[in-house]
Amino acid sequence: MVFSVFALGGFLFTPSAQALHPVLPCDVDLPGECQITTLHDMGAGGVFVVPKTLHLIGSSAQIKTNPGSTLQIDITGELIMDVGSKITGD
């Protein structure tokens, strides 16, 4: 019976994806939107969280990783990319 209580307790306190992965840095951090306006070089890539809408604004907005890397962005809201903005791996 004690084992069941511990198992249930572990299930209830499982960390969220946001707690496990870093939040993607925003240039402008609004309550409902993370705005990217410049180049963000994420190096080797990885998994990042955006707990709201991600908006890449204008042609200077870019999220970049190294060649051959993997990038995963877990977005709670929407993904909005203005004309000329990029997400690249080169």
Backbone as numpy.savetxt, mean C-alpha at the origin, in Angstrom:
# Nx Ny Nz CAx CAy CAz Cx Cy Cz
-10.08 -28.20 27.16 -10.90 -27.00 27.16 -10.04 -25.75 27.16
-8.95 -25.77 27.89 -8.06 -24.61 27.94 -7.46 -24.35 26.56
-7.13 -25.41 25.82 -6.59 -25.27 24.48 -7.56 -24.51 23.57
-8.85 -24.79 23.68 -9.86 -24.13 22.86 -9.90 -22.63 23.13
-9.75 -22.24 24.36 -9.76 -20.82 24.72 -8.56 -20.12 24.10
-7.39 -20.72 24.17 -6.20 -20.11 23.58 -6.31 -20.01 22.06
-6.86 -21.03 21.43 -7.00 -21.01 19.98 -7.96 -19.91 19.55
-9.06 -19.76 20.27 -10.02 -18.72 19.97 -9.39 -17.35 20.20
-8.64 -17.21 21.28 -7.97 -15.94 21.57 -6.99 -15.57 20.48
-6.26 -16.53 19.95 -5.33 -16.27 18.86 -6.05 -15.83 17.61
-7.21 -16.41 17.36 -8.00 -16.04 16.18 -8.53 -14.62 16.30
-8.96 -14.23 17.46 -9.53 -12.90 17.65 -8.49 -11.79 17.54
-7.24 -12.09 17.83 -6.21 -11.08 17.84 -5.22 -11.23 16.68
-5.69 -11.75 15.56 -4.84 -11.86 14.38 -4.58 -10.46 13.84
-3.31 -10.10 13.61 -3.01 -8.76 13.11 -3.60 -8.51 11.73
-4.00 -7.29 11.47 -4.55 -6.93 10.15 -3.41 -6.81 9.14
-3.77 -6.74 7.86 -2.76 -6.56 6.81 -2.00 -5.27 7.03
-2.68 -4.23 7.52 -2.02 -2.95 7.76 -0.96 -3.08 8.84
-1.21 -3.90 9.85 -0.24 -4.10 10.92 0.95 -4.92 10.43
0.74 -5.79 9.45 1.81 -6.67 8.96 2.70 -6.00 7.91
2.16 -5.03 7.16 2.89 -4.43 6.06 2.95 -2.92 6.23
4.02 -2.30 5.75 4.13 -0.84 5.89 3.11 -0.11 5.02
2.73 1.07 5.47 1.82 1.92 4.72 2.62 2.65 3.65
2.10 2.69 2.43 2.75 3.41 1.34 2.79 4.90 1.71
3.96 5.54 1.65 4.04 6.96 2.03 3.32 7.85 1.00
2.57 8.81 1.50 1.82 9.74 0.65 2.53 11.09 0.61
2.43 11.79 -0.53 2.92 13.18 -0.58 1.91 14.10 0.09
0.64 13.85 -0.16 -0.45 14.58 0.49 -1.35 13.54 1.11
-1.50 13.59 2.43 -2.28 12.60 3.16 -3.59 13.22 3.62
-4.65 13.01 2.85 -5.98 13.52 3.19 -6.76 12.44 3.92
-7.84 12.81 4.62 -8.60 11.79 5.35 -9.08 10.61 4.50
-9.49 10.83 3.26 -9.99 9.74 2.45 -9.13 9.39 1.26
-7.96 10.06 1.12 -7.17 9.85 -0.08 -5.68 10.05 0.19
-4.89 9.12 -0.34 -3.43 9.21 -0.33 -3.03 9.71 -1.71
-2.43 10.90 -1.78 -2.06 11.47 -3.07 -0.56 11.34 -3.30
-0.20 10.82 -4.46 1.20 10.72 -4.88 1.39 11.76 -5.97
2.37 12.67 -5.77 2.62 13.73 -6.75 4.05 13.71 -7.27
4.91 12.86 -6.69 6.32 12.79 -7.06 6.73 11.33 -7.28
8.01 11.12 -7.61 8.56 9.77 -7.76 8.74 9.12 -6.40
8.20 7.91 -6.25 8.40 7.10 -5.05 9.15 5.85 -5.48
10.43 5.77 -5.15 11.25 4.62 -5.52 11.16 3.61 -4.37
10.47 2.52 -4.61 10.22 1.51 -3.58 11.29 0.42 -3.60
12.40 0.63 -4.33 13.53 -0.28 -4.32 13.17 -1.70 -4.70
13.37 -2.62 -3.78 13.12 -4.05 -4.04 11.64 -4.40 -4.04
10.78 -3.44 -3.81 9.34 -3.70 -3.82 8.86 -4.26 -2.49
7.91 -5.15 -2.56 7.32 -5.72 -1.36 5.83 -5.49 -1.32
5.27 -5.62 -0.14 3.83 -5.44 0.06 3.62 -4.16 0.87
2.76 -3.29 0.35 2.45 -2.03 1.02 0.94 -1.89 1.13
0.50 -1.12 2.10 -0.92 -0.93 2.37 -1.28 0.54 2.17
-2.44 0.78 1.56 -3.02 2.12 1.50 -4.44 1.99 2.05
-4.67 2.46 3.28 -5.98 2.26 3.92 -7.04 3.27 3.48
-6.97 3.71 2.23 -7.91 4.68 1.66 -7.71 4.68 0.15
-8.28 5.62 -0.57 -8.09 5.73 -2.02 -6.66 6.17 -2.32
-6.05 5.57 -3.34 -4.71 5.95 -3.81 -4.88 6.71 -5.11
-4.37 7.95 -5.15 -4.52 8.82 -6.32 -3.15 9.30 -6.77
-2.71 8.87 -7.96 -1.48 9.36 -8.56 -1.84 10.56 -9.41
-1.32 11.73 -9.02 -1.74 13.00 -9.61 -0.67 13.54 -10.55
-1.01 13.66 -11.84 -0.13 14.27 -12.82 0.97 13.35 -13.31
1.70 13.84 -14.32 2.73 13.02 -14.97 3.97 12.83 -14.11
4.15 13.63 -13.06 5.31 13.43 -12.18 5.05 12.38 -11.10
3.82 11.92 -10.98 3.46 10.90 -9.98 3.88 9.52 -10.49
4.79 8.89 -9.75 5.29 7.58 -10.19 5.65 6.73 -8.98
5.25 5.47 -9.02 5.69 4.48 -8.04 6.56 3.51 -8.83
7.83 3.35 -8.41 8.81 2.58 -9.16 9.48 1.56 -8.26
9.77 0.40 -8.82 10.56 -0.62 -8.13 11.73 -1.02 -9.01
12.67 -1.73 -8.43 13.82 -2.23 -9.18 13.38 -3.26 -10.23
14.14 -3.40 -11.32 13.82 -4.43 -12.32 13.77 -5.83 -11.68
12.81 -6.62 -12.09 12.68 -7.98 -11.59 12.05 -8.09 -10.21
11.63 -6.96 -9.64 11.04 -6.99 -8.30 9.54 -7.20 -8.38
8.93 -7.38 -7.22 7.48 -7.56 -7.12 6.92 -6.48 -6.22
5.83 -5.87 -6.64 5.16 -4.84 -5.83 3.70 -5.23 -5.68
3.25 -5.24 -4.43 1.83 -5.48 -4.15 1.35 -4.32 -3.29
0.29 -3.65 -3.74 -0.30 -2.55 -2.97 -1.72 -2.95 -2.62
-1.99 -3.12 -1.35 -3.34 -3.46 -0.88 -4.06 -2.14 -0.59
-5.03 -1.81 -1.44 -5.74 -0.53 -1.37 -7.15 -0.76 -0.84
-7.52 -0.02 0.21 -8.87 -0.14 0.77 -9.88 0.56 -0.12
-9.52 1.72 -0.67 -10.43 2.49 -1.51 -10.22 2.18 -2.98
-10.18 3.24 -3.79 -10.01 3.10 -5.24 -8.58 3.42 -5.65
-8.22 3.04 -6.87 -6.96 3.44 -7.49 -7.31 4.41 -8.61
-6.80 5.65 -8.49 -7.03 6.67 -9.51 -5.66 7.08 -10.05
-5.47 6.94 -11.36 -4.21 7.34 -11.99 -4.50 8.37 -13.06
-3.95 9.59 -12.86 -4.10 10.65 -13.86 -3.27 10.31 -15.09
-3.59 10.94 -16.20 -2.85 10.75 -17.45 -1.39 11.07 -17.21
-0.51 10.14 -17.63 0.93 10.33 -17.50 1.53 9.75 -16.23
0.73 9.43 -15.23 1.27 8.83 -14.00 1.63 7.38 -14.28
2.55 6.81 -13.46 3.04 5.46 -13.75 3.25 4.64 -12.49
3.09 3.32 -12.64 3.56 2.34 -11.68 4.43 1.40 -12.50
5.76 1.42 -12.26 6.69 0.67 -13.10 7.67 -0.15 -12.30
8.29 -1.10 -12.97 9.33 -1.92 -12.38 10.59 -1.89 -13.22
11.06 -0.67 -13.56 12.28 -0.58 -14.35 13.18 0.56 -13.93
